[in-house]
Amino acid sequence: MTEPHAPSFVSAGTATPVDIFVLENETCLSPEARALHLETRRRKEAEVYHHHACTWYSRWFDAGRWLRIVLKLTGLTRWAERNMLAIDVHSHVFTFDDLPESFHGFRIMHLSDLHIDAHPGLASAVAVALREFDADVCLITGDYRFGVIESSGSLNQALATVVRNIRTQAGAIGVMGNHDTTEDADTLTDLGVRVLLNESVEIRRNGESLWVSGVDESRDFKCHDLDRALSATPNDAFSILLCHHPDLCEEAARRGVDLYLCGHTHGGQFCFPVVGPVVTKTDVPRRFVSGKWRYEEMTGYTSRGLGVSGALARMNCPPEIALIELCQTGK
C-alpha cells in the first residue's frame, strides 16, 4: 500500500473541511499494466463497433432511429428534447450497520451516463446543476460520450466543463461504460478523474476507511474482473462497488459489497404511466432499472443518468444527479 496522498483535486466548495486521503493498493495498475489493459479493450471495442455498424439488424432495428421518426411525425421532438435538459437533483439517506463512525454523514455525488456530447446545451445544464451543491466524493458509473462509432469533436471540452464544476473534498472516481473508448480513459485521467479498471482505492478519513472498487465494462466488451477489483478490500471493510451495469449485483452481493452504484438503463428514458419503461437495456428484473433497491444484504442504486442514447428525448424519466448521504443505523 502506498503512502496517503491528497486527492487529485479538492474543491473550494462549502463541504466541511476534513482530512480525506485516497490511497492506492496492490490492485492499482502500473502504467505498463494499464496500457496493456486498455490495448486489450481497444481490440474488443473495434470488434463490437464493427459488428454494430455492419449488421442489418443494427441498422434496421435501432430503437433510437424509430423513436426519432415517431417524435418527428407527432411533433413532439422539441418537447422531448426540453425534457432531457430538465435535470433533477435527488437527495437520499442510506443507512448501514457497518459504516465506520468517521463516515457517518459522508456525502456521495453519483453521476452516470453523461453522454455529454449528445446536445450542445447538455454540458452547460449539468455544470449549472453541479454548482448548486457539494459532496465528499463524486462517483461516476460510465458512459461519458454519446456516439459509439463516432463522436463530436466537442467531447473533451464538454467533459472539462462538467469536471471543473464538480465540488468535492476527495475528487472524482469513475468507471468506463459501453459507449466509452480507451481514449476517454486518458482524457478523464488528464482532467483529474481517477478511472478504475478492475481496481480499488481506499478513502481514509480520521483514521477510518471505506473502499471504492470499480470494474471495467461487463456486457459488450467483457473487460471486467470483479475478483481482482475486490481482492485488496478487507473482509470487514465497508465496500462500495462502481459498475456501469446493474447485472453484476448477484455476484457483488456474494462478495460482501455494501453499496452497489450503477447506471446504463437511463431509467428506461421513455416511460409510460402504469407500464413504466418499455426498454430497460438490462437482463435483471425491472426493480433494478431505476433508483434504490436491495439485493440480499446489499444496497444498490441505479441512476437514470444525465444524458440520453438513441434520441435526444426523455419522457416521464428526467435526468438526475443523486446525492447519497451515508449514515450509521440508529443515528
C-alpha positions as a Python dict, from the first residue, in 0.01 Angstrom:
ca = {
    (1, 'M'): (0, 0, 0),
    (2, 'T'): (128, 343, -88),
    (3, 'E'): (151, 635, 149),
    (4, 'P'): (-160, 853, 179),
    (5, 'H'): (-180, 1141, -63),
    (6, 'A'): (-420, 1424, -125),
    (7, 'P'): (-693, 1379, -386),
    (8, 'S'): (-614, 1490, -741),
    (9, 'F'): (-835, 1792, -692),
    (10, 'V'): (-1014, 1941, -394),
    (11, 'S'): (-1289, 2192, -445),
    (12, 'A'): (-1335, 2525, -279),
    (13, 'G'): (-1689, 2417, -202),
    (14, 'T'): (-1871, 2453, 125),
    (15, 'A'): (-1826, 2094, 242),
    (16, 'T'): (-1688, 2069, 595),
    (17, 'P'): (-1306, 2055, 568),
    (18, 'V'): (-1175, 1720, 690),
    (19, 'D'): (-864, 1517, 631),
    (20, 'I'): (-957, 1285, 345),
    (21, 'F'): (-691, 1079, 172),
    (22, 'V'): (-719, 849, -128),
    (23, 'L'): (-480, 553, -100),
    (24, 'E'): (-376, 313, -373),
    (25, 'N'): (-306, -57, -319),
    (26, 'E'): (-186, -368, -499),
    (27, 'T'): (-491, -374, -730),
    (28, 'C'): (-393, -40, -883),
    (29, 'L'): (-237, -92, -1224),
    (30, 'S'): (113, 18, -1310),
    (31, 'P'): (141, 241, -1619),
    (32, 'E'): (253, -63, -1820),
    (33, 'A'): (-31, -286, -1697),
    (34, 'R'): (-281, -7, -1755),
    (35, 'A'): (-162, 37, -2113),
    (36, 'L'): (-191, -339, -2170),
    (37, 'H'): (-546, -348, -2033),
    (38, 'L'): (-650, -53, -2250),
    (39, 'E'): (-496, -212, -2559),
    (40, 'T'): (-699, -529, -2496),
    (41, 'R'): (-1009, -317, -2451),
    (42, 'R'): (-932, -127, -2771),
    (43, 'R'): (-934, -450, -2971),
    (44, 'K'): (-1267, -552, -2819),
    (45, 'E'): (-1410, -208, -2894),
    (46, 'A'): (-1313, -244, -3260),
    (47, 'E'): (-1484, -584, -3283),
    (48, 'V'): (-1805, -468, -3115),
    (49, 'Y'): (-1831, -138, -3305),
    (50, 'H'): (-1763, -308, -3640),
    (51, 'H'): (-2038, -559, -3571),
    (52, 'H'): (-2275, -280, -3466),
    (53, 'A'): (-2207, -79, -3782),
    (54, 'C'): (-2222, -363, -4031),
    (55, 'T'): (-2513, -586, -3930),
    (56, 'W'): (-2850, -536, -4095),
    (57, 'Y'): (-3019, -590, -3757),
    (58, 'S'): (-2841, -292, -3603),
    (59, 'R'): (-2931, -70, -3897),
    (60, 'W'): (-3300, -158, -3915),
    (61, 'F'): (-3387, -232, -3554),
    (62, 'D'): (-3222, 69, -3394),
    (63, 'A'): (-3479, 178, -3132),
    (64, 'G'): (-3342, 532, -3129),
    (65, 'R'): (-3387, 565, -3504),
    (66, 'W'): (-3752, 468, -3487),
    (67, 'L'): (-3811, 687, -3182),
    (68, 'R'): (-3675, 988, -3368),
    (69, 'I'): (-3914, 918, -3655),
    (70, 'V'): (-4214, 888, -3421),
    (71, 'L'): (-4127, 1211, -3239),
    (72, 'K'): (-4093, 1398, -3567),
    (73, 'L'): (-4424, 1267, -3703),
    (74, 'T'): (-4608, 1357, -3382),
    (75, 'G'): (-4448, 1699, -3346),
    (76, 'L'): (-4304, 1613, -3003),
    (77, 'T'): (-3935, 1643, -3083),
    (78, 'R'): (-3876, 1977, -2910),
    (79, 'W'): (-4088, 1882, -2608),
    (80, 'A'): (-3893, 1559, -2557),
    (81, 'E'): (-3565, 1746, -2605),
    (82, 'R'): (-3657, 2000, -2336),
    (83, 'N'): (-3726, 1709, -2101),
    (84, 'M'): (-3373, 1576, -2148),
    (85, 'L'): (-3227, 1905, -2019),
    (86, 'A'): (-3452, 1930, -1710),
    (87, 'I'): (-3215, 1782, -1451),
    (88, 'D'): (-3347, 1656, -1118),
    (89, 'V'): (-3128, 1651, -808),
    (90, 'H'): (-3239, 1373, -572),
    (91, 'S'): (-3116, 1351, -213),
    (92, 'H'): (-3112, 1014, -37),
    (93, 'V'): (-3007, 884, 304),
    (94, 'F'): (-2878, 526, 308),
    (95, 'T'): (-2823, 360, 646),
    (96, 'F'): (-2577, 81, 720),
    (97, 'D'): (-2493, -117, 1032),
    (98, 'D'): (-2123, -149, 945),
    (99, 'L'): (-2048, 206, 832),
    (100, 'P'): (-1741, 344, 1016),
    (101, 'E'): (-1815, 626, 1259),
    (102, 'S'): (-1598, 874, 1067),
    (103, 'F'): (-1811, 824, 756),
    (104, 'H'): (-2145, 895, 923),
    (105, 'G'): (-2284, 1178, 710),
    (106, 'F'): (-2041, 1111, 423),
    (107, 'R'): (-2190, 1253, 105),
    (108, 'I'): (-2160, 1089, -236),
    (109, 'M'): (-2243, 1264, -560),
    (110, 'H'): (-2342, 987, -802),
    (111, 'L'): (-2331, 1070, -1174),
    (112, 'S'): (-2389, 831, -1460),
    (113, 'D'): (-2447, 814, -1835),
    (114, 'L'): (-2350, 1171, -1910),
    (115, 'H'): (-2342, 1118, -2291),
    (116, 'I'): (-2219, 1472, -2263),
    (117, 'D'): (-2168, 1545, -2635),
    (118, 'A'): (-2524, 1444, -2725),
    (119, 'H'): (-2656, 1801, -2719),
    (120, 'P'): (-2469, 2134, -2730),
    (121, 'G'): (-2653, 2257, -2420),
    (122, 'L'): (-2612, 1949, -2204),
    (123, 'A'): (-2269, 2022, -2054),
    (124, 'S'): (-2378, 2371, -1951),
    (125, 'A'): (-2700, 2239, -1797),
    (126, 'V'): (-2508, 1979, -1596),
    (127, 'A'): (-2249, 2237, -1487),
    (128, 'V'): (-2519, 2472, -1361),
    (129, 'A'): (-2680, 2190, -1161),
    (130, 'L'): (-2346, 2083, -1012),
    (131, 'R'): (-2268, 2432, -885),
    (132, 'E'): (-2566, 2420, -652),
    (133, 'F'): (-2418, 2170, -407),
    (134, 'D'): (-2106, 1988, -298),
    (135, 'A'): (-2018, 1645, -162),
    (136, 'D'): (-1730, 1450, -12),
    (137, 'V'): (-1665, 1243, -325),
    (138, 'C'): (-1805, 1214, -676),
    (139, 'L'): (-1857, 860, -810),
    (140, 'I'): (-1927, 821, -1183),
    (141, 'T'): (-2057, 498, -1337),
    (142, 'G'): (-1965, 535, -1702),
    (143, 'D'): (-2090, 636, -2048),
    (144, 'Y'): (-1931, 976, -2082),
    (145, 'R'): (-1977, 1000, -2459),
    (146, 'F'): (-2281, 981, -2690),
    (147, 'G'): (-2161, 824, -3015),
    (148, 'V'): (-2013, 476, -3004),
    (149, 'I'): (-1868, 474, -3355),
    (150, 'E'): (-1803, 843, -3395),
    (151, 'S'): (-1824, 1134, -3156),
    (152, 'S'): (-1850, 1508, -3167),
    (153, 'G'): (-1520, 1694, -3157),
    (154, 'S'): (-1658, 1887, -2862),
    (155, 'L'): (-1649, 1582, -2632),
    (156, 'N'): (-1330, 1673, -2446),
    (157, 'Q'): (-1437, 2033, -2399),
    (158, 'A'): (-1777, 1923, -2268),
    (159, 'L'): (-1617, 1678, -2025),
    (160, 'A'): (-1387, 1951, -1898),
    (161, 'T'): (-1686, 2180, -1842),
    (162, 'V'): (-1850, 1918, -1623),
    (163, 'V'): (-1542, 1809, -1428),
    (164, 'R'): (-1444, 2168, -1347),
    (165, 'N'): (-1779, 2213, -1174),
    (166, 'I'): (-1763, 1902, -953),
    (167, 'R'): (-1728, 2032, -596),
    (168, 'T'): (-1593, 1761, -368),
    (169, 'Q'): (-1335, 1703, -98),
    (170, 'A'): (-1198, 1375, -235),
    (171, 'G'): (-1219, 1436, -608),
    (172, 'A'): (-1393, 1215, -862),
    (173, 'I'): (-1364, 840, -915),
    (174, 'G'): (-1523, 662, -1210),
    (175, 'V'): (-1550, 356, -1431),
    (176, 'M'): (-1598, 308, -1804),
    (177, 'G'): (-1923, 224, -1983),
    (178, 'N'): (-2014, 58, -2311),
    (179, 'H'): (-2016, 389, -2503),
    (180, 'D'): (-1668, 484, -2386),
    (181, 'T'): (-1337, 430, -2560),
    (182, 'T'): (-985, 383, -2433),
    (183, 'E'): (-906, 742, -2536),
    (184, 'D'): (-1178, 859, -2297),
    (185, 'A'): (-996, 692, -2007),
    (186, 'D'): (-688, 901, -2084),
    (187, 'T'): (-894, 1219, -2122),
    (188, 'L'): (-1066, 1167, -1788),
    (189, 'T'): (-737, 1092, -1616),
    (190, 'D'): (-590, 1415, -1754),
    (191, 'L'): (-892, 1601, -1613),
    (192, 'G'): (-826, 1458, -1266),
    (193, 'V'): (-1082, 1177, -1259),
    (194, 'R'): (-948, 850, -1112),
    (195, 'V'): (-1067, 585, -1361),
    (196, 'L'): (-1079, 238, -1203),
    (197, 'L'): (-1006, -52, -1439),
    (198, 'N'): (-1079, -352, -1215),
    (199, 'E'): (-908, -166, -931),
    (200, 'S'): (-989, -27, -588),
    (201, 'V'): (-889, 269, -377),
    (202, 'E'): (-916, 325, -4),
    (203, 'I'): (-1068, 650, 119),
    (204, 'R'): (-936, 729, 466),
    (205, 'R'): (-1099, 978, 697),
    (206, 'N'): (-994, 1043, 1057),
    (207, 'G'): (-810, 712, 1071),
    (208, 'E'): (-1101, 501, 939),
    (209, 'S'): (-1161, 375, 587),
    (210, 'L'): (-1410, 281, 322),
    (211, 'W'): (-1316, 113, -3),
    (212, 'V'): (-1429, 206, -354),
    (213, 'S'): (-1383, -61, -622),
    (214, 'G'): (-1461, -29, -990),
    (215, 'V'): (-1492, -280, -1273),
    (216, 'D'): (-1450, -215, -1642),
    (217, 'E'): (-1745, -269, -1879),
    (218, 'S'): (-1906, -610, -1829),
    (219, 'R'): (-2154, -672, -2114),
    (220, 'D'): (-2035, -555, -2455),
    (221, 'F'): (-1658, -570, -2406),
    (222, 'K'): (-1648, -808, -2108),
    (223, 'C'): (-1338, -638, -1969),
    (224, 'H'): (-1449, -673, -1607),
    (225, 'D'): (-1269, -866, -1335),
    (226, 'L'): (-1466, -839, -1012),
    (227, 'D'): (-1236, -1072, -821),
    (228, 'R'): (-936, -855, -897),
    (229, 'A'): (-1120, -532, -821),
    (230, 'L'): (-1220, -654, -475),
    (231, 'S'): (-907, -854, -395),
    (232, 'A'): (-744, -588, -173),
    (233, 'T'): (-1060, -496, 18),
    (234, 'P'): (-1050, -633, 375),
    (235, 'N'): (-1336, -868, 461),
    (236, 'D'): (-1467, -638, 734),
    (237, 'A'): (-1433, -315, 534),
    (238, 'F'): (-1722, -102, 414),
    (239, 'S'): (-1721, -163, 40),
    (240, 'I'): (-1865, 41, -248),
    (241, 'L'): (-1865, -105, -600),
    (242, 'L'): (-1890, 102, -917),
    (243, 'C'): (-2018, -87, -1220),
    (244, 'H'): (-2173, 56, -1534),
    (245, 'H'): (-2442, -213, -1544),
    (246, 'P'): (-2668, -348, -1267),
    (247, 'D'): (-2610, -702, -1397),
    (248, 'L'): (-2331, -795, -1153),
    (249, 'C'): (-2549, -739, -846),
    (250, 'E'): (-2580, -1107, -752),
    (251, 'E'): (-2206, -1169, -772),
    (252, 'A'): (-2128, -846, -587),
    (253, 'A'): (-2367, -933, -304),
    (254, 'R'): (-2196, -1270, -262),
    (255, 'R'): (-1864, -1089, -231),
    (256, 'G'): (-1989, -874, 57),
    (257, 'V'): (-2027, -540, -122),
    (258, 'D'): (-2227, -295, 91),
    (259, 'L'): (-2325, -37, -174),
    (260, 'Y'): (-2353, -102, -548),
    (261, 'L'): (-2374, 204, -774),
    (262, 'C'): (-2456, 170, -1143),
    (263, 'G'): (-2637, 319, -1441),
    (264, 'H'): (-2671, 220, -1809),
    (265, 'T'): (-3051, 183, -1811),
    (266, 'H'): (-3131, 558, -1819),
    (267, 'G'): (-3427, 453, -1608),
    (268, 'G'): (-3585, 348, -1936),
    (269, 'Q'): (-3553, 703, -2081),
    (270, 'F'): (-3909, 677, -2217),
    (271, 'C'): (-4158, 567, -1952),
    (272, 'F'): (-4535, 535, -1973),
    (273, 'P'): (-4787, 559, -1687),
    (274, 'V'): (-4859, 218, -1529),
    (275, 'V'): (-4643, 39, -1789),
    (276, 'G'): (-4317, 211, -1695),
    (277, 'P'): (-4009, 178, -1917),
    (278, 'V'): (-4051, -3, -2247),
    (279, 'V'): (-3679, -67, -2296),
    (280, 'T'): (-3452, -135, -1997),
    (281, 'K'): (-3128, -247, -2169),
    (282, 'T'): (-3059, -500, -1894),
    (283, 'D'): (-3134, -862, -1809),
    (284, 'V'): (-3206, -805, -1441),
    (285, 'P'): (-3560, -763, -1302),
    (286, 'R'): (-3729, -427, -1356),
    (287, 'R'): (-3690, -325, -992),
    (288, 'F'): (-3318, -277, -1063),
    (289, 'V'): (-3377, -38, -1354),
    (290, 'S'): (-3402, 286, -1157),
    (291, 'G'): (-3348, 420, -808),
    (292, 'K'): (-3272, 244, -481),
    (293, 'W'): (-3301, -133, -445),
    (294, 'R'): (-3189, -417, -220),
    (295, 'Y'): (-3036, -749, -312),
    (296, 'E'): (-2993, -974, -10),
    (297, 'E'): (-2779, -766, 232),
    (298, 'M'): (-2654, -525, -33),
    (299, 'T'): (-2799, -181, -109),
    (300, 'G'): (-2794, -65, -469),
    (301, 'Y'): (-2875, 245, -667),
    (302, 'T'): (-2930, 264, -1043),
    (303, 'S'): (-2906, 617, -1177),
    (304, 'R'): (-3138, 740, -1451),
    (305, 'G'): (-2833, 915, -1589),
    (306, 'L'): (-2780, 1267, -1716),
    (307, 'G'): (-2773, 1213, -2090),
    (308, 'V'): (-2959, 1005, -2344),
    (309, 'S'): (-2888, 750, -2614),
    (310, 'G'): (-3060, 685, -2945),
    (311, 'A'): (-3269, 1002, -2946),
    (312, 'L'): (-3237, 1342, -2779),
    (313, 'A'): (-3551, 1277, -2580),
    (314, 'R'): (-3693, 1173, -2244),
    (315, 'M'): (-4048, 1115, -2125),
    (316, 'N'): (-4159, 1068, -1762),
    (317, 'C'): (-3797, 990, -1679),
    (318, 'P'): (-3597, 1307, -1609),
    (319, 'P'): (-3217, 1306, -1596),
    (320, 'E'): (-3075, 1302, -1246),
    (321, 'I'): (-2790, 1376, -1012),
    (322, 'A'): (-2811, 1160, -699),
    (323, 'L'): (-2682, 1289, -365),
    (324, 'I'): (-2640, 995, -131),
    (325, 'E'): (-2565, 1051, 237),
    (326, 'L'): (-2424, 751, 421),
    (327, 'C'): (-2541, 716, 782),
    (328, 'Q'): (-2497, 464, 1061),
    (329, 'T'): (-2813, 276, 1154),
    (330, 'G'): (-2988, 432, 1451),
    (331, 'K'): (-2824, 774, 1425),
}
